[in-house]
Amino acid sequence: MKELLLLLPNLARLVLGLARDPNVPTATKVVLAAAAVYLVSPVDLLPDFIPFVGYLDDVVLVAIVLDGLLT
């Protein structure tokens, strides 16, 4: 968990850099923004207080967004 917390500043810089890059399509920027808002929002499909399962929707969302960005 500590490693993930240490990774957050790097991920935030990456997302901000992609948002500022004029070569990144607008649709990609919208998807990144929507994913970021969902991840920081207290409203989830599965509440985070449920052990393991609570973070599953967040992990799946990140995996889908990354897969879409990398393909």
trRosetta pair geometry for C-beta under 8 A, 3 or more apart (Angstrom, degrees):
i j d omega theta_ij theta_ji phi_ij phi_ji
1 4 5.7 -53 -156 33 38 113
1 5 6.6 37 150 -18 68 104
2 5 5.7 -55 -152 36 34 111
2 6 6.4 31 152 -17 67 107
3 6 5.7 -56 -148 39 32 110
3 7 6.3 36 151 -25 64 108
4 7 5.5 -55 -149 32 33 116
4 8 7.1 54 150 -42 61 89
5 8 5.8 -28 -160 -3 37 118
6 9 7.6 -46 -178 22 41 98
7 10 5.6 -65 -164 44 53 112
7 11 5.9 51 144 -23 83 108
8 11 5.6 -58 -143 38 32 111
8 12 6.2 34 159 -22 67 105
9 12 5.6 -53 -146 35 33 113
9 13 6.4 33 155 -18 65 104
10 13 5.8 -53 -149 37 32 110
10 14 6.4 35 151 -22 64 105
11 14 5.5 -51 -148 34 34 115
11 15 6.4 31 156 -17 66 104
12 15 6.0 -54 -147 37 30 108
12 16 6.3 27 155 -15 64 109
13 16 5.8 -57 -144 42 30 110
13 17 6.1 33 155 -22 65 108
14 17 5.7 -57 -147 37 27 112
14 18 6.4 25 155 -16 63 106
15 18 5.8 -54 -147 38 31 110
15 19 6.3 33 152 -21 64 107
15 32 5.6 169 -149 179 96 122
15 36 6.1 116 -180 -76 157 132
16 19 5.5 -53 -146 36 32 113
16 20 6.4 23 157 -12 65 109
17 20 6.0 -62 -147 41 29 105
17 21 6.3 40 153 -38 65 105
18 21 5.6 -46 -144 18 33 119
18 24 5.2 100 -175 -81 76 165
18 28 7.3 -96 166 132 117 114
18 29 7.1 -175 132 -98 89 74
18 32 6.1 174 99 -90 129 170
19 24 7.5 -78 -93 73 18 147
19 29 5.4 103 -124 -139 66 102
19 32 6.4 -141 -72 95 91 139
19 33 7.2 90 -107 -65 122 95
21 24 4.5 81 84 -7 106 107
24 28 5.2 -109 175 81 95 130
24 29 5.9 111 119 -56 114 93
25 28 4.7 96 66 4 84 103
25 29 7.2 -149 101 -5 47 86
26 29 5.5 -55 -151 36 38 114
26 30 6.4 40 151 -22 69 102
27 30 5.7 -51 -150 33 33 113
27 31 6.5 33 152 -18 64 104
28 31 5.7 -53 -148 36 33 111
28 32 6.4 34 153 -18 65 106
28 69 6.5 96 -146 -112 113 87
29 32 5.7 -53 -147 37 31 112
29 33 6.3 31 154 -18 64 107
30 33 5.8 -56 -147 38 30 111
30 34 6.2 29 155 -19 65 108
31 34 5.8 -55 -144 38 29 110
31 35 6.3 29 156 -18 64 107
31 65 6.1 167 152 -133 108 98
31 68 6.7 -95 163 102 161 143
31 69 7.8 -169 97 -66 133 93
32 35 5.9 -56 -146 38 28 109
32 36 6.3 28 156 -19 64 108
32 65 7.1 118 -95 -173 55 130
32 69 7.9 63 -72 -82 99 131
33 36 5.7 -55 -146 37 30 111
33 37 6.3 30 156 -18 65 106
34 37 5.8 -53 -147 36 30 110
34 38 6.3 30 154 -18 64 107
35 38 5.7 -55 -148 37 31 111
35 39 6.2 29 156 -20 65 108
35 61 6.0 164 -138 155 95 109
35 62 7.1 116 -175 -93 127 55
35 65 4.7 18 -86 -80 158 157
36 39 5.8 -56 -146 36 29 110
36 40 6.5 10 162 -3 65 109
37 40 6.4 -68 -146 46 27 96
37 41 5.9 39 155 -40 65 110
38 41 5.5 -51 -143 22 28 120
38 44 7.9 96 177 -108 84 68
38 61 6.3 -123 104 -174 139 162
39 58 5.9 92 -122 -141 83 104
39 61 7.1 -166 -71 95 91 137
39 62 7.4 61 -88 -66 130 99
41 44 7.3 155 95 -61 92 65
44 47 5.8 144 64 -96 112 32
44 48 6.0 102 10 -37 157 82
44 54 7.2 80 99 -169 154 76
44 57 5.8 143 -179 72 105 138
44 58 7.1 -47 -130 -52 129 93
45 57 4.6 173 54 -125 108 161
46 50 6.2 -81 168 47 97 133
46 53 5.7 -108 172 142 143 85
46 54 5.4 -156 129 -123 96 41
46 56 6.2 4 62 55 153 95
46 57 4.7 156 26 -15 102 123
47 50 5.6 101 78 -8 83 97
47 54 5.5 -45 106 -126 49 107
48 54 4.0 115 -141 156 27 122
48 55 6.1 56 -133 -68 83 69
48 58 7.6 29 -95 -21 103 132
49 54 5.9 159 40 -98 25 159
50 53 4.8 -45 122 71 118 100
50 54 3.9 149 56 -54 75 98
51 54 6.8 40 -25 7 6 107
52 55 6.8 -78 -164 38 26 96
52 56 6.8 41 147 -47 64 102
53 56 5.2 -35 -155 -1 42 127
54 57 7.8 -57 177 20 32 95
55 58 5.2 -56 -164 41 62 116
55 59 5.9 62 140 -24 83 103
56 59 5.7 -55 -145 37 33 110
56 60 6.2 31 157 -18 67 107
57 60 5.7 -53 -143 38 32 111
57 61 6.3 36 155 -22 64 106
58 61 5.7 -54 -149 35 29 113
58 62 6.5 27 155 -16 64 106
59 62 5.9 -55 -149 37 31 109
59 63 6.3 31 153 -19 65 108
60 63 5.6 -54 -146 37 31 113
60 64 6.3 31 155 -19 65 105
61 64 5.9 -56 -148 35 29 109
61 65 6.3 25 156 -16 65 108
62 65 5.9 -56 -145 39 30 109
62 66 6.1 27 158 -16 66 110
63 66 5.9 -57 -144 41 27 108
63 67 6.1 29 157 -20 63 109
64 67 5.7 -56 -146 37 28 112
64 68 6.3 27 155 -17 63 108
65 68 5.8 -58 -150 38 30 111
65 69 6.3 26 154 -18 65 109
66 69 5.7 -57 -144 38 32 110
66 70 6.0 18 162 -11 68 113
67 70 6.2 -64 -139 43 26 102
67 71 6.2 13 166 -13 64 114
68 71 6.5 -63 -137 37 24 101
